[in-house]
Amino acid sequence: MKVLVAVKRVIDYNVKVRVKADGSAVETANVKFSMNPFDEIAIEEAVRLKEAGIATEVIAVSLGITAAQETLRTALAMGADRAIHVVTDLELQPLAVAKALKVIAAREQPGLIILGKQAIDDDANQTGQMLAALLNWAQGTFASKVVIADGTATVTREVDGGSETLALTLPAVITTDLRLNEPRYASLPNIMKAKKKPITAMTPEDLGVDLAPRLRTIKVTEPDKRQAGVKVPDVAALVDLLTNQARVI
Ligand code: AMP
């Protein structure tokens, strides 16, 4: 069984994101980029399936500018066998990514597609769901445990107030939650080996999909600055403040 994993290049989670002066977008110049953390978990899960003899090949896919190749090299260094890069300068929205992944899935015929539950830049949490709908495949989102056996993926997923276990008939789409696994660091020998693994570059035209954005960003703003706190001398003053000023009790 082939496993396809979607990996996105995003602003590194340690970076304090700043909004451009004209409010059109966030600043990306001179900012560190990395693989979306949920996608690292997706690659880890796929590589574990290969190590367990369940997956035969792990294929990492990324859509984006030339630099997305670095993200694919990271996926290869973590253990993916080969990669596909859909090269485009367009602003990519979940529906466009899902459409492209659908065409790649039709060509590669994977038994499983693993995505992150959300990209930490757009926080959309939509691509996996849209992809499953377009393919008409079963979906297990926010997976915290995945067991594959006899053509079925048993997915434990986090829901309000507990967890739910679903049995998905393969092929299926799974999106990863934080608790699924702890991704490995790529070792130096594996980083070197990854340089020789193949990355196939293609254009949206090669796939025959229109990736043009359907949504327009009107404005991006920083969150309101937090107000400074106040010190109160005693409990009576605190209760008075909460009752008469904050009006929360
Ligand atoms: P989103 O729906 O944008 O929150 O993204 C959810 C997941 O879709 C990500 O964690 C990735 O696995 C995948 N994804 C989104 N955008 C891309 C992209 N440009 N290239 C590859 N995978 C992507």
Boltz pocket constraint, residues with backbone or C-beta under 6 A from the ligand:
constraints:
  - pocket:
      binder: B
      contacts: [[A, 6], [A, 7], [A, 8], [A, 9], [A, 36], [A, 38], [A, 39], [A, 42], [A, 61], [A, 62], [A, 63], [A, 64], [A, 92], [A, 94], [A, 97], [A, 114], [A, 115], [A, 116], [A, 117], [A, 118], [A, 119], [A, 120], [A, 122], [A, 123], [A, 124], [A, 125], [A, 126], [A, 127], [A, 128]]
      max_distance: 6.0
